[in-house]
Each structure stands twice: as C-alpha cells, then as structure tokens.
C-alpha cells in the first residue's frame, strides 16, 4: 500500500477541497489512484455535517456549508490544520470504530510531541485536554465511508481565532469549551505538518 502525501501551503477553499476528495474517492474505488493524506488550512468557513441541528446555529446570519461528513456544526479557518485522508478499508480492516480509534491515536501522539496530554472520549467524538478541572476540545473528527473507502478527516486547533466558535454550538456540545495549542502555551509549531504526517503514516502504512 502507498499513500500520497500532499501539503498545501496556501489556504484552500473548502468546497474545492471537498471536490478534490470526492474525485479521489472515485479514483480509489476504481483503482486508478492511491490513497491520500492531505494537510490544508481553510479560509474562514462554517460547515454542518449530516447530524447537524438548526438550534446549534447561534448566529443565524453566518453562511454555513452543508457537507456529507458525519458530525454537526464546526468552524475551519486560518491557524487550524485540517487533515484530510482517503483510505481504502477494502485493503484494511472493515472496521469504522478501529479507524476512528486510529485517528484519535494519531492526534494524541502528535500532541504528545508538544508535551500536551490529550485523550479521546467515548461519548463525544474528538480529542480533549484537561486544564485544571475543565475539559476542552482541541481536535474534531468527521468521516464518511463510501463502498468501504473512508474520507474527510480531522481538524486540529493550533493558533486559530477561538471566538469564531461563538456563532455555533461546536459539534452540538453545549457545556464544553474549545481550546488550541497556542492557548495551552505552545509557541512554536513549525514542524507540526511533518509530525502529523509521520504519526499518520506510522499508523496507516
């Protein structure tokens, strides 16, 4: 198995990235192209997954893009890395729970490199950190599976503007805050794309 690795330096428009992903999914299903790992930043955008609810949209004036990934409302923007993938589960275990667990491990292992302790929560998908007694979300996961080809990915908050989340109930969770690596005191994230790539390939290759 081989996974093509792409790293986009300039921000990518959200709808363009989804078109690229959908095309790659078709190519992987047809056997024309290899699997993909693609790390991007997006221009500011709010998206709503397949289980999103209108009451989670607190600011009714913002534009929201409906998407076919699992999950509810979330925000993408500068300072946040979105890690997209296309993985062929026909060549792996056809096990969605294991896939999510592997993605969680990838994020946790990445954060460990920056001395950030994080954990997964069975009730609330995503990756969380504990600061004093408060539990805060630092990464969101949303996937879709078509003909056992899994795609979409996860978003890791690095230095993004957290006030943007005030317009929505992120992932439908009302009683937990959102945080970022910067807010947790990390000042240098220069090599983070390389670290994510290494951890991802260690797990999935």
DAMO-V300245 format. One record per residue. N is the residue number from 0. PSI is psi as a letter, one per 30 degrees, with the letter a starting at -180 (NA if undefined). BURIAL is b if it has 16 or more other ideal C-beta (glycine too) atoms within 10 Angstrom, else e. Layout:
n = (N,N)
psi = (PSI,PSI)
burial = (BURIAL,BURIAL)
This chain:
n = (0,1,2,3,4,5,6,7,8,9,10,11,12,13,14,15,16,17,18,19,20,21,22,23,24,25,26,27,28,29,30,31,32,33,34,35,36,37,38,39,40,41,42,43,44,45,46,47,48,49,50,51,52,53,54,55,56,57,58,59,60,61,62,63,64,65,66,67,68,69,70,71,72,73,74,75,76,77,78,79,80,81,82,83,84,85,86,87,88,89,90,91,92,93,94,95,96,97,98,99,100,101,102,103,104,105,106,107,108,109,110,111,112,113,114,115,116,117,118,119,120,121,122,123,124,125,126,127,128,129,130,131,132,133,134,135,136,137,138,139,140,141,142,143,144,145,146,147,148,149,150,151,152,153,154,155,156,157,158,159,160,161,162,163,164,165,166,167,168,169,170,171,172,173,174,175,176,177,178,179,180,181,182,183,184,185,186,187,188,189,190,191,192,193,194,195,196,197,198,199,200,201,202,203,204)
psi = (k,k,k,k,k,k,j,k,e,l,k,k,k,e,e,e,e,e,e,e,e,e,e,e,e,e,e,e,e,f,g,f,l,l,l,k,k,j,k,l,k,l,l,k,k,k,l,k,a,f,g,l,k,e,f,f,j,e,j,f,f,k,k,k,k,k,l,g,l,l,a,b,k,l,k,k,l,k,f,k,k,k,j,l,l,j,k,j,f,f,f,a,k,i,j,e,e,e,e,e,e,e,e,e,e,e,e,e,e,e,e,e,f,g,h,j,k,l,l,l,k,e,e,j,k,a,k,l,l,k,j,c,f,k,k,k,k,f,k,k,k,k,l,k,k,k,h,g,j,k,a,b,b,l,k,k,j,d,g,l,j,f,f,f,f,f,f,l,j,k,g,g,j,f,g,k,l,k,a,l,e,e,f,g,g,k,f,j,g,e,g,e,e,e,e,e,e,e,e,e,e,e,e,f,NA)
burial = (e,e,b,e,e,e,e,b,e,e,e,b,e,b,e,e,b,b,e,b,b,e,e,b,b,e,e,b,b,e,e,e,e,e,b,b,b,b,b,b,b,b,e,b,b,b,b,b,b,e,e,b,e,e,e,b,b,e,e,e,e,e,e,b,e,e,b,e,b,b,b,b,b,b,b,b,b,e,e,b,b,b,b,b,b,b,b,b,b,e,e,b,e,e,e,e,e,e,b,b,e,b,b,b,b,b,b,b,b,b,b,e,e,b,e,b,e,b,e,b,e,e,e,e,b,b,b,b,b,e,e,e,e,e,b,b,b,b,b,b,b,b,b,b,b,e,e,e,b,b,b,b,b,b,b,b,b,b,b,b,e,b,e,b,b,e,b,b,b,b,b,b,b,e,e,b,e,b,b,b,b,e,b,b,e,b,e,e,b,e,e,b,b,e,b,b,b,e,b,b,e,e,e,b,e)
